[in-house]
Amino acid sequence: MQNVVLIIHLLLALALIGVVLLQRSEGGGLGIGGGGMGPQAGRPPLTGLAKLTWGFAGAFILTSLALTVIGASNSTETSVLERLGFPTAPATPDAGTSIPLPDIQLPPAGDAPVLPPRQD
């Protein structure tokens, strides 16, 4: 199922790219040019290509959401390396094993001032 949705998603992406490239530029994209309309002319009605672009964009978003849902439902507790057969380190140590701690000198307990170590 995921492969079918992925193929549809890729076809929609290619169709969306093609339809956007076929459209005529309306000008003013980056403040350059201005087209033939004045500032009070309003938006022109949607053309067939613009409606097709909106349809492809909506379908592209729906397939993106579908792929996310399918991917989340297919996720497992094992990692990719475990599925390939590579050994992995345990996430937490066993109860019987202890982790060696580094030799750290803690400050003295109580109200005694903390002094730097002496150089003997």
MODELLER restraints for C-alpha pairs under 7 A, 6 or more apart:
rsr = mdl.restraints
at = mdl.atoms
rsr.add(forms.Gaussian(group=physical.xy_distance, feature=features.Distance(at['CA:2:A'], at['CA:67:A']), mean=6.71, stdev=0.5))
rsr.add(forms.Gaussian(group=physical.xy_distance, feature=features.Distance(at['CA:2:A'], at['CA:70:A']), mean=6.59, stdev=0.5))
rsr.add(forms.Gaussian(group=physical.xy_distance, feature=features.Distance(at['CA:5:A'], at['CA:63:A']), mean=6.54, stdev=0.5))
rsr.add(forms.Gaussian(group=physical.xy_distance, feature=features.Distance(at['CA:5:A'], at['CA:67:A']), mean=6.87, stdev=0.5))
rsr.add(forms.Gaussian(group=physical.xy_distance, feature=features.Distance(at['CA:9:A'], at['CA:60:A']), mean=6.15, stdev=0.5))
rsr.add(forms.Gaussian(group=physical.xy_distance, feature=features.Distance(at['CA:9:A'], at['CA:63:A']), mean=5.82, stdev=0.5))
rsr.add(forms.Gaussian(group=physical.xy_distance, feature=features.Distance(at['CA:12:A'], at['CA:56:A']), mean=6.26, stdev=0.5))
rsr.add(forms.Gaussian(group=physical.xy_distance, feature=features.Distance(at['CA:12:A'], at['CA:60:A']), mean=6.01, stdev=0.5))
rsr.add(forms.Gaussian(group=physical.xy_distance, feature=features.Distance(at['CA:13:A'], at['CA:60:A']), mean=6.87, stdev=0.5))
rsr.add(forms.Gaussian(group=physical.xy_distance, feature=features.Distance(at['CA:16:A'], at['CA:53:A']), mean=6.29, stdev=0.5))
rsr.add(forms.Gaussian(group=physical.xy_distance, feature=features.Distance(at['CA:16:A'], at['CA:56:A']), mean=5.84, stdev=0.5))
rsr.add(forms.Gaussian(group=physical.xy_distance, feature=features.Distance(at['CA:16:A'], at['CA:57:A']), mean=6.84, stdev=0.5))
rsr.add(forms.Gaussian(group=physical.xy_distance, feature=features.Distance(at['CA:19:A'], at['CA:49:A']), mean=6.67, stdev=0.5))
rsr.add(forms.Gaussian(group=physical.xy_distance, feature=features.Distance(at['CA:19:A'], at['CA:53:A']), mean=6.26, stdev=0.5))
rsr.add(forms.Gaussian(group=physical.xy_distance, feature=features.Distance(at['CA:20:A'], at['CA:53:A']), mean=6.78, stdev=0.5))
rsr.add(forms.Gaussian(group=physical.xy_distance, feature=features.Distance(at['CA:23:A'], at['CA:49:A']), mean=6.68, stdev=0.5))
rsr.add(forms.Gaussian(group=physical.xy_distance, feature=features.Distance(at['CA:26:A'], at['CA:35:A']), mean=6.16, stdev=0.5))
rsr.add(forms.Gaussian(group=physical.xy_distance, feature=features.Distance(at['CA:27:A'], at['CA:33:A']), mean=5.63, stdev=0.5))
rsr.add(forms.Gaussian(group=physical.xy_distance, feature=features.Distance(at['CA:27:A'], at['CA:34:A']), mean=5.23, stdev=0.5))
rsr.add(forms.Gaussian(group=physical.xy_distance, feature=features.Distance(at['CA:27:A'], at['CA:35:A']), mean=5.02, stdev=0.5))
rsr.add(forms.Gaussian(group=physical.xy_distance, feature=features.Distance(at['CA:28:A'], at['CA:34:A']), mean=5.00, stdev=0.5))
rsr.add(forms.Gaussian(group=physical.xy_distance, feature=features.Distance(at['CA:82:A'], at['CA:88:A']), mean=6.87, stdev=0.5))
rsr.add(forms.Gaussian(group=physical.xy_distance, feature=features.Distance(at['CA:107:A'], at['CA:114:A']), mean=6.86, stdev=0.5))
